Amino acid sequence: MTNFKKKFVQCGAGNIGRSFTGRIFAEAGYDTVFIDINQELIDNLNQEGEYRVVIKNNDKPDEIFLVKNVRGVLGNDLETVAN
């Protein structure tokens, strides 16, 4: 039996996609892939393999999470998106 890693694909790597949805699945051990049309954002995700999420808490210190093991695919690269 082949051992497959769970994969989560998020269409859109904006604020909601990265700070909420992507973070939850990455922390749960999924191979997290973002599809987006922002070349700079995709390049940064692929170069760093991680990103920070900062949660502001009015009168309390900010919470900072480092989301790891992520990558991105450029949305107009249809062959890579399909794979």
mmCIF file of the N, C-alpha and C atoms, coordinates in Angstrom:
data_MODEL
# 
_entry.id   MODEL 
# 
loop_
_atom_site.group_PDB 
_atom_site.id 
_atom_site.type_symbol 
_atom_site.label_atom_id 
_atom_site.label_alt_id 
_atom_site.label_comp_id 
_atom_site.label_asym_id 
_atom_site.label_entity_id 
_atom_site.label_seq_id 
_atom_site.pdbx_PDB_ins_code 
_atom_site.Cartn_x 
_atom_site.Cartn_y 
_atom_site.Cartn_z 
_atom_site.occupancy 
_atom_site.B_iso_or_equiv 
_atom_site.pdbx_formal_charge 
_atom_site.auth_seq_id 
_atom_site.auth_comp_id 
_atom_site.auth_asym_id 
_atom_site.auth_atom_id 
_atom_site.pdbx_PDB_model_num 
ATOM 1   N N  . MET A 1 1  ? 0.846  -1.170 0.000   1.00 0.00 ? 1  MET A N  1 
ATOM 2   C CA . MET A 1 1  ? 0.000  0.000  0.000   1.00 0.00 ? 1  MET A CA 1 
ATOM 3   C C  . MET A 1 1  ? 0.893  1.236  0.000   1.00 0.00 ? 1  MET A C  1 
ATOM 4   N N  . THR A 1 2  ? 0.594  2.200  -0.872  1.00 0.00 ? 2  THR A N  1 
ATOM 5   C CA . THR A 1 2  ? 1.372  3.423  -0.970  1.00 0.00 ? 2  THR A CA 1 
ATOM 6   C C  . THR A 1 2  ? 0.942  4.392  0.122   1.00 0.00 ? 2  THR A C  1 
ATOM 7   N N  . ASN A 1 3  ? 1.930  5.069  0.702   1.00 0.00 ? 3  ASN A N  1 
ATOM 8   C CA . ASN A 1 3  ? 1.654  6.021  1.765   1.00 0.00 ? 3  ASN A CA 1 
ATOM 9   C C  . ASN A 1 3  ? 1.555  7.422  1.168   1.00 0.00 ? 3  ASN A C  1 
ATOM 10  N N  . PHE A 1 4  ? 0.341  7.982  1.082   1.00 0.00 ? 4  PHE A N  1 
ATOM 11  C CA . PHE A 1 4  ? 0.122  9.302  0.512   1.00 0.00 ? 4  PHE A CA 1 
ATOM 12  C C  . PHE A 1 4  ? 0.039  10.351 1.606   1.00 0.00 ? 4  PHE A C  1 
ATOM 13  N N  . LYS A 1 5  ? 0.640  11.511 1.343   1.00 0.00 ? 5  LYS A N  1 
ATOM 14  C CA . LYS A 1 5  ? 0.516  12.639 2.265   1.00 0.00 ? 5  LYS A CA 1 
ATOM 15  C C  . LYS A 1 5  ? -0.761 13.392 1.896   1.00 0.00 ? 5  LYS A C  1 
ATOM 16  N N  . LYS A 1 6  ? -1.467 13.836 2.899   1.00 0.00 ? 6  LYS A N  1 
ATOM 17  C CA . LYS A 1 6  ? -2.692 14.603 2.669   1.00 0.00 ? 6  LYS A CA 1 
ATOM 18  C C  . LYS A 1 6  ? -2.322 15.927 2.017   1.00 0.00 ? 6  LYS A C  1 
ATOM 19  N N  . LYS A 1 7  ? -3.128 16.352 1.034   1.00 0.00 ? 7  LYS A N  1 
ATOM 20  C CA . LYS A 1 7  ? -2.859 17.600 0.338   1.00 0.00 ? 7  LYS A CA 1 
ATOM 21  C C  . LYS A 1 7  ? -4.081 18.503 0.406   1.00 0.00 ? 7  LYS A C  1 
ATOM 22  N N  . PHE A 1 8  ? -3.844 19.787 0.668   1.00 0.00 ? 8  PHE A N  1 
ATOM 23  C CA . PHE A 1 8  ? -4.887 20.793 0.671   1.00 0.00 ? 8  PHE A CA 1 
ATOM 24  C C  . PHE A 1 8  ? -4.511 21.847 -0.362  1.00 0.00 ? 8  PHE A C  1 
ATOM 25  N N  . VAL A 1 9  ? -5.430 22.135 -1.279  1.00 0.00 ? 9  VAL A N  1 
ATOM 26  C CA . VAL A 1 9  ? -5.198 23.145 -2.303  1.00 0.00 ? 9  VAL A CA 1 
ATOM 27  C C  . VAL A 1 9  ? -6.157 24.300 -2.046  1.00 0.00 ? 9  VAL A C  1 
ATOM 28  N N  . GLN A 1 10 ? -5.602 25.488 -1.866  1.00 0.00 ? 10 GLN A N  1 
ATOM 29  C CA . GLN A 1 10 ? -6.380 26.699 -1.601  1.00 0.00 ? 10 GLN A CA 1 
ATOM 30  C C  . GLN A 1 10 ? -6.318 27.596 -2.832  1.00 0.00 ? 10 GLN A C  1 
ATOM 31  N N  . CYS A 1 11 ? -7.464 27.844 -3.444  1.00 0.00 ? 11 CYS A N  1 
ATOM 32  C CA . CYS A 1 11 ? -7.527 28.789 -4.559  1.00 0.00 ? 11 CYS A CA 1 
ATOM 33  C C  . CYS A 1 11 ? -7.647 30.187 -3.979  1.00 0.00 ? 11 CYS A C  1 
ATOM 34  N N  . GLY A 1 12 ? -6.597 30.948 -4.127  1.00 0.00 ? 12 GLY A N  1 
ATOM 35  C CA . GLY A 1 12 ? -6.529 32.288 -3.563  1.00 0.00 ? 12 GLY A CA 1 
ATOM 36  C C  . GLY A 1 12 ? -5.633 32.295 -2.344  1.00 0.00 ? 12 GLY A C  1 
ATOM 37  N N  . ALA A 1 13 ? -4.568 33.095 -2.408  1.00 0.00 ? 13 ALA A N  1 
ATOM 38  C CA . ALA A 1 13 ? -3.609 33.162 -1.300  1.00 0.00 ? 13 ALA A CA 1 
ATOM 39  C C  . ALA A 1 13 ? -3.661 34.533 -0.636  1.00 0.00 ? 13 ALA A C  1 
ATOM 40  N N  . GLY A 1 14 ? -4.853 35.088 -0.568  1.00 0.00 ? 14 GLY A N  1 
ATOM 41  C CA . GLY A 1 14 ? -5.030 36.383 0.083   1.00 0.00 ? 14 GLY A CA 1 
ATOM 42  C C  . GLY A 1 14 ? -5.093 36.233 1.591   1.00 0.00 ? 14 GLY A C  1 
ATOM 43  N N  . ASN A 1 15 ? -5.603 37.259 2.244   1.00 0.00 ? 15 ASN A N  1 
ATOM 44  C CA . ASN A 1 15 ? -5.620 37.285 3.707   1.00 0.00 ? 15 ASN A CA 1 
ATOM 45  C C  . ASN A 1 15 ? -6.392 36.128 4.324   1.00 0.00 ? 15 ASN A C  1 
ATOM 46  N N  . ILE A 1 16 ? -7.585 35.846 3.834   1.00 0.00 ? 16 ILE A N  1 
ATOM 47  C CA . ILE A 1 16 ? -8.385 34.752 4.402   1.00 0.00 ? 16 ILE A CA 1 
ATOM 48  C C  . ILE A 1 16 ? -7.716 33.407 4.097   1.00 0.00 ? 16 ILE A C  1 
ATOM 49  N N  . GLY A 1 17 ? -7.288 33.213 2.867   1.00 0.00 ? 17 GLY A N  1 
ATOM 50  C CA . GLY A 1 17 ? -6.679 31.946 2.472   1.00 0.00 ? 17 GLY A CA 1 
ATOM 51  C C  . GLY A 1 17 ? -5.450 31.585 3.273   1.00 0.00 ? 17 GLY A C  1 
ATOM 52  N N  . ARG A 1 18 ? -4.580 32.565 3.487   1.00 0.00 ? 18 ARG A N  1 
ATOM 53  C CA . ARG A 1 18 ? -3.349 32.277 4.228   1.00 0.00 ? 18 ARG A CA 1 
ATOM 54  C C  . ARG A 1 18 ? -3.535 32.344 5.729   1.00 0.00 ? 18 ARG A C  1 
ATOM 55  N N  . SER A 1 19 ? -4.248 33.358 6.220   1.00 0.00 ? 19 SER A N  1 
ATOM 56  C CA . SER A 1 19 ? -4.298 33.539 7.674   1.00 0.00 ? 19 SER A CA 1 
ATOM 57  C C  . SER A 1 19 ? -5.237 32.566 8.365   1.00 0.00 ? 19 SER A C  1 
ATOM 58  N N  . PHE A 1 20 ? -6.250 32.104 7.676   1.00 0.00 ? 20 PHE A N  1 
ATOM 59  C CA . PHE A 1 20 ? -7.215 31.223 8.335   1.00 0.00 ? 20 PHE A CA 1 
ATOM 60  C C  . PHE A 1 20 ? -7.157 29.810 7.760   1.00 0.00 ? 20 PHE A C  1 
ATOM 61  N N  . THR A 1 21 ? -7.622 29.651 6.549   1.00 0.00 ? 21 THR A N  1 
ATOM 62  C CA . THR A 1 21 ? -7.757 28.312 5.966   1.00 0.00 ? 21 THR A CA 1 
ATOM 63  C C  . THR A 1 21 ? -6.416 27.609 5.807   1.00 0.00 ? 21 THR A C  1 
ATOM 64  N N  . GLY A 1 22 ? -5.471 28.258 5.154   1.00 0.00 ? 22 GLY A N  1 
ATOM 65  C CA . GLY A 1 22 ? -4.163 27.644 4.930   1.00 0.00 ? 22 GLY A CA 1 
ATOM 66  C C  . GLY A 1 22 ? -3.451 27.299 6.217   1.00 0.00 ? 22 GLY A C  1 
ATOM 67  N N  . ARG A 1 23 ? -3.543 28.187 7.182   1.00 0.00 ? 23 ARG A N  1 
ATOM 68  C CA . ARG A 1 23 ? -2.886 27.946 8.478   1.00 0.00 ? 23 ARG A CA 1 
ATOM 69  C C  . ARG A 1 23 ? -3.437 26.701 9.158   1.00 0.00 ? 23 ARG A C  1 
ATOM 70  N N  . ILE A 1 24 ? -4.755 26.543 9.172   1.00 0.00 ? 24 ILE A N  1 
ATOM 71  C CA . ILE A 1 24 ? -5.386 25.391 9.825   1.00 0.00 ? 24 ILE A CA 1 
ATOM 72  C C  . ILE A 1 24 ? -4.922 24.083 9.190   1.00 0.00 ? 24 ILE A C  1 
ATOM 73  N N  . PHE A 1 25 ? -4.943 24.020 7.867   1.00 0.00 ? 25 PHE A N  1 
ATOM 74  C CA . PHE A 1 25 ? -4.565 22.774 7.191   1.00 0.00 ? 25 PHE A CA 1 
ATOM 75  C C  . PHE A 1 25 ? -3.063 22.506 7.295   1.00 0.00 ? 25 PHE A C  1 
ATOM 76  N N  . ALA A 1 26 ? -2.232 23.540 7.206   1.00 0.00 ? 26 ALA A N  1 
ATOM 77  C CA . ALA A 1 26 ? -0.784 23.343 7.343   1.00 0.00 ? 26 ALA A CA 1 
ATOM 78  C C  . ALA A 1 26 ? -0.446 22.826 8.736   1.00 0.00 ? 26 ALA A C  1 
ATOM 79  N N  . GLU A 1 27 ? -1.085 23.404 9.762   1.00 0.00 ? 27 GLU A N  1 
ATOM 80  C CA . GLU A 1 27 ? -0.830 22.957 11.128  1.00 0.00 ? 27 GLU A CA 1 
ATOM 81  C C  . GLU A 1 27 ? -1.346 21.544 11.374  1.00 0.00 ? 27 GLU A C  1 
ATOM 82  N N  . ALA A 1 28 ? -2.325 21.110 10.574  1.00 0.00 ? 28 ALA A N  1 
ATOM 83  C CA . ALA A 1 28 ? -2.864 19.752 10.707  1.00 0.00 ? 28 ALA A CA 1 
ATOM 84  C C  . ALA A 1 28 ? -2.032 18.730 9.931   1.00 0.00 ? 28 ALA A C  1 
ATOM 85  N N  . GLY A 1 29 ? -0.947 19.177 9.286   1.00 0.00 ? 29 GLY A N  1 
ATOM 86  C CA . GLY A 1 29 ? -0.045 18.246 8.615   1.00 0.00 ? 29 GLY A CA 1 
ATOM 87  C C  . GLY A 1 29 ? -0.286 18.058 7.130   1.00 0.00 ? 29 GLY A C  1 
ATOM 88  N N  . TYR A 1 30 ? -1.172 18.856 6.555   1.00 0.00 ? 30 TYR A N  1 
ATOM 89  C CA . TYR A 1 30 ? -1.424 18.743 5.117   1.00 0.00 ? 30 TYR A CA 1 
ATOM 90  C C  . TYR A 1 30 ? -0.312 19.416 4.320   1.00 0.00 ? 30 TYR A C  1 
ATOM 91  N N  . ASP A 1 31 ? -0.020 18.858 3.142   1.00 0.00 ? 31 ASP A N  1 
ATOM 92  C CA . ASP A 1 31 ? 0.812  19.524 2.153   1.00 0.00 ? 31 ASP A CA 1 
ATOM 93  C C  . ASP A 1 31 ? -0.067 20.656 1.631   1.00 0.00 ? 31 ASP A C  1 
ATOM 94  N N  . THR A 1 32 ? 0.264  21.903 1.950   1.00 0.00 ? 32 THR A N  1 
ATOM 95  C CA . THR A 1 32 ? -0.607 23.040 1.656   1.00 0.00 ? 32 THR A CA 1 
ATOM 96  C C  . THR A 1 32 ? -0.088 23.799 0.448   1.00 0.00 ? 32 THR A C  1 
ATOM 97  N N  . VAL A 1 33 ? -0.943 23.870 -0.590  1.00 0.00 ? 33 VAL A N  1 
ATOM 98  C CA . VAL A 1 33 ? -0.587 24.496 -1.856  1.00 0.00 ? 33 VAL A CA 1 
ATOM 99  C C  . VAL A 1 33 ? -1.562 25.638 -2.121  1.00 0.00 ? 33 VAL A C  1 
ATOM 100 N N  . PHE A 1 34 ? -1.021 26.823 -2.382  1.00 0.00 ? 34 PHE A N  1 
ATOM 101 C CA . PHE A 1 34 ? -1.843 27.978 -2.721  1.00 0.00 ? 34 PHE A CA 1 
ATOM 102 C C  . PHE A 1 34 ? -1.779 28.224 -4.222  1.00 0.00 ? 34 PHE A C  1 
ATOM 103 N N  . ILE A 1 35 ? -2.923 28.479 -4.823  1.00 0.00 ? 35 ILE A N  1 
ATOM 104 C CA . ILE A 1 35 ? -2.992 28.871 -6.228  1.00 0.00 ? 35 ILE A CA 1 
ATOM 105 C C  . ILE A 1 35 ? -3.415 30.333 -6.252  1.00 0.00 ? 35 ILE A C  1 
ATOM 106 N N  . ASP A 1 36 ? -2.622 31.169 -6.923  1.00 0.00 ? 36 ASP A N  1 
ATOM 107 C CA . ASP A 1 36 ? -2.930 32.592 -6.968  1.00 0.00 ? 36 ASP A CA 1 
ATOM 108 C C  . ASP A 1 36 ? -2.324 33.197 -8.231  1.00 0.00 ? 36 ASP A C  1 
ATOM 109 N N  . ILE A 1 37 ? -2.807 34.377 -8.614  1.00 0.00 ? 37 ILE A N  1 
ATOM 110 C CA . ILE A 1 37 ? -2.290 35.054 -9.808  1.00 0.00 ? 37 ILE A CA 1 
ATOM 111 C C  . ILE A 1 37 ? -1.220 36.086 -9.482  1.00 0.00 ? 37 ILE A C  1 
ATOM 112 N N  . ASN A 1 38 ? -0.909 36.267 -8.210  1.00 0.00 ? 38 ASN A N  1 
ATOM 113 C CA . ASN A 1 38 ? 0.102  37.225 -7.792  1.00 0.00 ? 38 ASN A CA 1 
ATOM 114 C C  . ASN A 1 38 ? 1.480  36.558 -7.844  1.00 0.00 ? 38 ASN A C  1 
ATOM 115 N N  . GLN A 1 39 ? 2.232  36.869 -8.886  1.00 0.00 ? 39 GLN A N  1 
ATOM 116 C CA . GLN A 1 39 ? 3.545  36.237 -9.113  1.00 0.00 ? 39 GLN A CA 1 
ATOM 117 C C  . GLN A 1 39 ? 4.487  36.442 -7.930  1.00 0.00 ? 39 GLN A C  1 
ATOM 118 N N  . GLU A 1 40 ? 4.544  37.658 -7.391  1.00 0.00 ? 40 GLU A N  1 
ATOM 119 C CA . GLU A 1 40 ? 5.450  37.947 -6.281  1.00 0.00 ? 40 GLU A CA 1 
ATOM 120 C C  . GLU A 1 40 ? 5.093  37.117 -5.049  1.00 0.00 ? 40 GLU A C  1 
ATOM 121 N N  . LEU A 1 41 ? 3.820  37.004 -4.755  1.00 0.00 ? 41 LEU A N  1 
ATOM 122 C CA . LEU A 1 41 ? 3.367  36.210 -3.609  1.00 0.00 ? 41 LEU A CA 1 
ATOM 123 C C  . LEU A 1 41 ? 3.723  34.733 -3.791  1.00 0.00 ? 41 LEU A C  1 
ATOM 124 N N  . ILE A 1 42 ? 3.466  34.199 -4.971  1.00 0.00 ? 42 ILE A N  1 
ATOM 125 C CA . ILE A 1 42 ? 3.790  32.793 -5.253  1.00 0.00 ? 42 ILE A CA 1 
ATOM 126 C C  . ILE A 1 42 ? 5.297  32.564 -5.149  1.00 0.00 ? 42 ILE A C  1 
ATOM 127 N N  . ASP A 1 43 ? 6.079  33.482 -5.713  1.00 0.00 ? 43 ASP A N  1 
ATOM 128 C CA . ASP A 1 43 ? 7.542  33.361 -5.628  1.00 0.00 ? 43 ASP A CA 1 
ATOM 129 C C  . ASP A 1 43 ? 8.005  33.354 -4.168  1.00 0.00 ? 43 ASP A C  1 
ATOM 130 N N  . ASN A 1 44 ? 7.431  34.238 -3.350  1.00 0.00 ? 44 ASN A N  1 
ATOM 131 C CA . ASN A 1 44 ? 7.817  34.284 -1.927  1.00 0.00 ? 44 ASN A CA 1 
ATOM 132 C C  . ASN A 1 44 ? 7.445  32.999 -1.198  1.00 0.00 ? 44 ASN A C  1 
ATOM 133 N N  . LEU A 1 45 ? 6.254  32.483 -1.455  1.00 0.00 ? 45 LEU A N  1 
ATOM 134 C CA . LEU A 1 45 ? 5.851  31.221 -0.815  1.00 0.00 ? 45 LEU A CA 1 
ATOM 135 C C  . LEU A 1 45 ? 6.815  30.097 -1.181  1.00 0.00 ? 45 LEU A C  1 
ATOM 136 N N  . ASN A 1 46 ? 7.176  30.015 -2.447  1.00 0.00 ? 46 ASN A N  1 
ATOM 137 C CA . ASN A 1 46 ? 8.069  28.946 -2.900  1.00 0.00 ? 46 ASN A CA 1 
ATOM 138 C C  . ASN A 1 46 ? 9.503  29.135 -2.410  1.00 0.00 ? 46 ASN A C  1 
ATOM 139 N N  . GLN A 1 47 ? 9.943  30.362 -2.322  1.00 0.00 ? 47 GLN A N  1 
ATOM 140 C CA . GLN A 1 47 ? 11.310 30.626 -1.856  1.00 0.00 ? 47 GLN A CA 1 
ATOM 141 C C  . GLN A 1 47 ? 11.430 30.367 -0.358  1.00 0.00 ? 47 GLN A C  1 
ATOM 142 N N  . GLU A 1 48 ? 10.486 30.840 0.411   1.00 0.00 ? 48 GLU A N  1 
ATOM 143 C CA . GLU A 1 48 ? 10.556 30.730 1.868   1.00 0.00 ? 48 GLU A CA 1 
ATOM 144 C C  . GLU A 1 48 ? 9.982  29.407 2.392   1.00 0.00 ? 48 GLU A C  1 
ATOM 145 N N  . GLY A 1 49 ? 8.923  28.914 1.767   1.00 0.00 ? 49 GLY A N  1 
ATOM 146 C CA . GLY A 1 49 ? 8.273  27.689 2.238   1.00 0.00 ? 49 GLY A CA 1 
ATOM 147 C C  . GLY A 1 49 ? 7.495  27.892 3.527   1.00 0.00 ? 49 GLY A C  1 
ATOM 148 N N  . GLU A 1 50 ? 7.323  29.165 3.894   1.00 0.00 ? 50 GLU A N  1 
ATOM 149 C CA . GLU A 1 50 ? 6.617  29.493 5.127   1.00 0.00 ? 50 GLU A CA 1 
ATOM 150 C C  . GLU A 1 50 ? 6.185  30.956 5.081   1.00 0.00 ? 50 GLU A C  1 
ATOM 151 N N  . TYR A 1 51 ? 5.302  31.325 6.002   1.00 0.00 ? 51 TYR A N  1 
ATOM 152 C CA . TYR A 1 51 ? 4.893  32.714 6.137   1.00 0.00 ? 51 TYR A CA 1 
ATOM 153 C C  . TYR A 1 51 ? 4.381  32.939 7.555   1.00 0.00 ? 51 TYR A C  1 
ATOM 154 N N  . ARG A 1 52 ? 4.295  34.211 7.943   1.00 0.00 ? 52 ARG A N  1 
ATOM 155 C CA . ARG A 1 52 ? 3.837  34.565 9.287   1.00 0.00 ? 52 ARG A CA 1 
ATOM 156 C C  . ARG A 1 52 ? 2.392  35.051 9.242   1.00 0.00 ? 52 ARG A C  1 
ATOM 157 N N  . VAL A 1 53 ? 1.662  34.724 10.299  1.00 0.00 ? 53 VAL A N  1 
ATOM 158 C CA . VAL A 1 53 ? 0.318  35.256 10.515  1.00 0.00 ? 53 VAL A CA 1 
ATOM 159 C C  . VAL A 1 53 ? 0.354  35.999 11.838  1.00 0.00 ? 53 VAL A C  1 
ATOM 160 N N  . VAL A 1 54 ? -0.076 37.257 11.821  1.00 0.00 ? 54 VAL A N  1 
ATOM 161 C CA . VAL A 1 54 ? -0.111 38.071 13.036  1.00 0.00 ? 54 VAL A CA 1 
ATOM 162 C C  . VAL A 1 54 ? -1.567 38.350 13.374  1.00 0.00 ? 54 VAL A C  1 
ATOM 163 N N  . ILE A 1 55 ? -1.968 37.976 14.577  1.00 0.00 ? 55 ILE A N  1 
ATOM 164 C CA . ILE A 1 55 ? -3.327 38.230 15.053  1.00 0.00 ? 55 ILE A CA 1 
ATOM 165 C C  . ILE A 1 55 ? -3.261 39.336 16.085  1.00 0.00 ? 55 ILE A C  1 
ATOM 166 N N  . LYS A 1 56 ? -3.961 40.418 15.795  1.00 0.00 ? 56 LYS A N  1 
ATOM 167 C CA . LYS A 1 56 ? -3.998 41.582 16.688  1.00 0.00 ? 56 LYS A CA 1 
ATOM 168 C C  . LYS A 1 56 ? -5.028 41.345 17.780  1.00 0.00 ? 56 LYS A C  1 
ATOM 169 N N  . ASN A 1 57 ? -4.648 41.616 19.015  1.00 0.00 ? 57 ASN A N  1 
ATOM 170 C CA . ASN A 1 57 ? -5.523 41.393 20.172  1.00 0.00 ? 57 ASN A CA 1 
ATOM 171 C C  . ASN A 1 57 ? -5.654 42.663 20.998  1.00 0.00 ? 57 ASN A C  1 
ATOM 172 N N  . ASN A 1 58 ? -6.380 43.633 20.510  1.00 0.00 ? 58 ASN A N  1 
ATOM 173 C CA . ASN A 1 58 ? -6.628 44.918 21.177  1.00 0.00 ? 58 ASN A CA 1 
ATOM 174 C C  . ASN A 1 58 ? -5.669 45.243 22.316  1.00 0.00 ? 58 ASN A C  1 
ATOM 175 N N  . ASP A 1 59 ? -5.980 44.842 23.539  1.00 0.00 ? 59 ASP A N  1 
ATOM 176 C CA . ASP A 1 59 ? -5.170 45.219 24.694  1.00 0.00 ? 59 ASP A CA 1 
ATOM 177 C C  . ASP A 1 59 ? -4.167 44.149 25.125  1.00 0.00 ? 59 ASP A C  1 
ATOM 178 N N  . LYS A 1 60 ? -4.043 43.100 24.348  1.00 0.00 ? 60 LYS A N  1 
ATOM 179 C CA . LYS A 1 60 ? -3.113 42.018 24.656  1.00 0.00 ? 60 LYS A CA 1 
ATOM 180 C C  . LYS A 1 60 ? -2.012 42.000 23.590  1.00 0.00 ? 60 LYS A C  1 
ATOM 181 N N  . PRO A 1 61 ? -0.907 41.336 23.866  1.00 0.00 ? 61 PRO A N  1 
ATOM 182 C CA . PRO A 1 61 ? 0.150  41.231 22.846  1.00 0.00 ? 61 PRO A CA 1 
ATOM 183 C C  . PRO A 1 61 ? -0.335 40.482 21.603  1.00 0.00 ? 61 PRO A C  1 
ATOM 184 N N  . ASP A 1 62 ? 0.239  40.830 20.459  1.00 0.00 ? 62 ASP A N  1 
ATOM 185 C CA . ASP A 1 62 ? -0.086 40.139 19.210  1.00 0.00 ? 62 ASP A CA 1 
ATOM 186 C C  . ASP A 1 62 ? 0.292  38.666 19.310  1.00 0.00 ? 62 ASP A C  1 
ATOM 187 N N  . GLU A 1 63 ? -0.483 37.828 18.637  1.00 0.00 ? 63 GLU A N  1 
ATOM 188 C CA . GLU A 1 63 ? -0.127 36.412 18.495  1.00 0.00 ? 63 GLU A CA 1 
ATOM 189 C C  . GLU A 1 63 ? 0.507  36.251 17.118  1.00 0.00 ? 63 GLU A C  1 
ATOM 190 N N  . ILE A 1 64 ? 1.654  35.611 17.068  1.00 0.00 ? 64 ILE A N  1 
ATOM 191 C CA . ILE A 1 64 ? 2.356  35.404 15.804  1.00 0.00 ? 64 ILE A CA 1 
ATOM 192 C C  . ILE A 1 64 ? 2.526  33.912 15.575  1.00 0.00 ? 64 ILE A C  1 
ATOM 193 N N  . PHE A 1 65 ? 2.077  33.472 14.405  1.00 0.00 ? 65 PHE A N  1 
ATOM 194 C CA . PHE A 1 65 ? 2.173  32.067 14.022  1.00 0.00 ? 65 PHE A CA 1 
ATOM 195 C C  . PHE A 1 65 ? 3.049  31.959 12.781  1.00 0.00 ? 65 PHE A C  1 
ATOM 196 N N  . LEU A 1 66 ? 3.944  30.991 12.762  1.00 0.00 ? 66 LEU A N  1 
ATOM 197 C CA . LEU A 1 66 ? 4.752  30.709 11.584  1.00 0.00 ? 66 LEU A CA 1 
ATOM 198 C C  . LEU A 1 66 ? 4.158  29.475 10.915  1.00 0.00 ? 66 LEU A C  1 
ATOM 199 N N  . VAL A 1 67 ? 3.636  29.673 9.708   1.00 0.00 ? 67 VAL A N  1 
ATOM 200 C CA . VAL A 1 67 ? 3.005  28.583 8.961   1.00 0.00 ? 67 VAL A CA 1 
ATOM 201 C C  . VAL A 1 67 ? 4.050  28.014 8.015   1.00 0.00 ? 67 VAL A C  1 
ATOM 202 N N  . LYS A 1 68 ? 4.376  26.732 8.191   1.00 0.00 ? 68 LYS A N  1 
ATOM 203 C CA . LYS A 1 68 ? 5.470  26.111 7.438   1.00 0.00 ? 68 LYS A CA 1 
ATOM 204 C C  . LYS A 1 68 ? 4.958  25.072 6.450   1.00 0.00 ? 68 LYS A C  1 
ATOM 205 N N  . ASN A 1 69 ? 5.880  24.619 5.605   1.00 0.00 ? 69 ASN A N  1 
ATOM 206 C CA . ASN A 1 69 ? 5.617  23.559 4.629   1.00 0.00 ? 69 ASN A CA 1 
ATOM 207 C C  . ASN A 1 69 ? 4.491  23.927 3.677   1.00 0.00 ? 69 ASN A C  1 
ATOM 208 N N  . VAL A 1 70 ? 4.617  25.124 3.101   1.00 0.00 ? 70 VAL A N  1 
ATOM 209 C CA . VAL A 1 70 ? 3.641  25.594 2.124   1.00 0.00 ? 70 VAL A CA 1 
ATOM 210 C C  . VAL A 1 70 ? 4.351  25.901 0.808   1.00 0.00 ? 70 VAL A C  1 
ATOM 211 N N  . ARG A 1 71 ? 3.573  25.928 -0.244  1.00 0.00 ? 71 ARG A N  1 
ATOM 212 C CA . ARG A 1 71 ? 4.121  26.308 -1.550  1.00 0.00 ? 71 ARG A CA 1 
ATOM 213 C C  . ARG A 1 71 ? 3.020  26.933 -2.373  1.00 0.00 ? 71 ARG A C  1 
ATOM 214 N N  . GLY A 1 72 ? 3.391  27.499 -3.505  1.00 0.00 ? 72 GLY A N  1 
ATOM 215 C CA . GLY A 1 72 ? 2.408  28.163 -4.342  1.00 0.00 ? 72 GLY A CA 1 
ATOM 216 C C  . GLY A 1 72 ? 2.533  27.768 -5.796  1.00 0.00 ? 72 GLY A C  1 
ATOM 217 N N  . VAL A 1 73 ? 1.431  27.905 -6.512  1.00 0.00 ? 73 VAL A N  1 
ATOM 218 C CA . VAL A 1 73 ? 1.376  27.653 -7.950  1.00 0.00 ? 73 VAL A CA 1 
ATOM 219 C C  . VAL A 1 73 ? 0.723  28.873 -8.585  1.00 0.00 ? 73 VAL A C  1 
ATOM 220 N N  . LEU A 1 74 ? 1.319  29.367 -9.639  1.00 0.00 ? 74 LEU A N  1 
ATOM 221 C CA . LEU A 1 74 ? 0.765  30.508 -10.350 1.00 0.00 ? 74 LEU A CA 1 
ATOM 222 C C  . LEU A 1 74 ? -0.512 30.084 -11.070 1.00 0.00 ? 74 LEU A C  1 
ATOM 223 N N  . GLY A 1 75 ? -1.577 30.823 -10.842 1.00 0.00 ? 75 GLY A N  1 
ATOM 224 C CA . GLY A 1 75 ? -2.895 30.444 -11.329 1.00 0.00 ? 75 GLY A CA 1 
ATOM 225 C C  . GLY A 1 75 ? -3.024 30.342 -12.832 1.00 0.00 ? 75 GLY A C  1 
ATOM 226 N N  . ASN A 1 76 ? -2.206 31.062 -13.590 1.00 0.00 ? 76 ASN A N  1 
ATOM 227 C CA . ASN A 1 76 ? -2.325 30.969 -15.050 1.00 0.00 ? 76 ASN A CA 1 
ATOM 228 C C  . ASN A 1 76 ? -1.453 29.859 -15.642 1.00 0.00 ? 76 ASN A C  1 
ATOM 229 N N  . ASP A 1 77 ? -0.780 29.089 -14.807 1.00 0.00 ? 77 ASP A N  1 
ATOM 230 C CA . ASP A 1 77 ? -0.019 27.909 -15.245 1.00 0.00 ? 77 ASP A CA 1 
ATOM 231 C C  . ASP A 1 77 ? -0.966 26.706 -15.150 1.00 0.00 ? 77 ASP A C  1 
ATOM 232 N N  . LEU A 1 78 ? -1.832 26.588 -16.144 1.00 0.00 ? 78 LEU A N  1 
ATOM 233 C CA . LEU A 1 78 ? -2.931 25.627 -16.077 1.00 0.00 ? 78 LEU A CA 1 
ATOM 234 C C  . LEU A 1 78 ? -2.479 24.169 -15.937 1.00 0.00 ? 78 LEU A C  1 
ATOM 235 N N  . GLU A 1 79 ? -1.383 23.822 -16.568 1.00 0.00 ? 79 GLU A N  1 
ATOM 236 C CA . GLU A 1 79 ? -0.903 22.435 -16.467 1.00 0.00 ? 79 GLU A CA 1 
ATOM 237 C C  . GLU A 1 79 ? -0.476 22.099 -15.039 1.00 0.00 ? 79 GLU A C  1 
ATOM 238 N N  . THR A 1 80 ? 0.268  23.008 -14.414 1.00 0.00 ? 80 THR A N  1 
ATOM 239 C CA . THR A 1 80 ? 0.710  22.779 -13.034 1.00 0.00 ? 80 THR A CA 1 
ATOM 240 C C  . THR A 1 80 ? -0.483 22.797 -12.076 1.00 0.00 ? 80 THR A C  1 
ATOM 241 N N  . VAL A 1 81 ? -1.415 23.715 -12.295 1.00 0.00 ? 81 VAL A N  1 
ATOM 242 C CA . VAL A 1 81 ? -2.620 23.769 -11.462 1.00 0.00 ? 81 VAL A CA 1 
ATOM 243 C C  . VAL A 1 81 ? -3.381 22.446 -11.560 1.00 0.00 ? 81 VAL A C  1 
ATOM 244 N N  . ALA A 1 82 ? -3.518 21.908 -12.751 1.00 0.00 ? 82 ALA A N  1 
ATOM 245 C CA . ALA A 1 82 ? -4.253 20.656 -12.948 1.00 0.00 ? 82 ALA A CA 1 
ATOM 246 C C  . ALA A 1 82 ? -3.552 19.475 -12.268 1.00 0.00 ? 82 ALA A C  1 
ATOM 247 N N  . ASN A 1 83 ? -2.219 19.489 -12.262 1.00 0.00 ? 83 ASN A N  1 
ATOM 248 C CA . ASN A 1 83 ? -1.473 18.409 -11.635 1.00 0.00 ? 83 ASN A CA 1 
ATOM 249 C C  . ASN A 1 83 ? -1.574 18.504 -10.129 1.00 0.00 ? 83 ASN A C  1 
# 
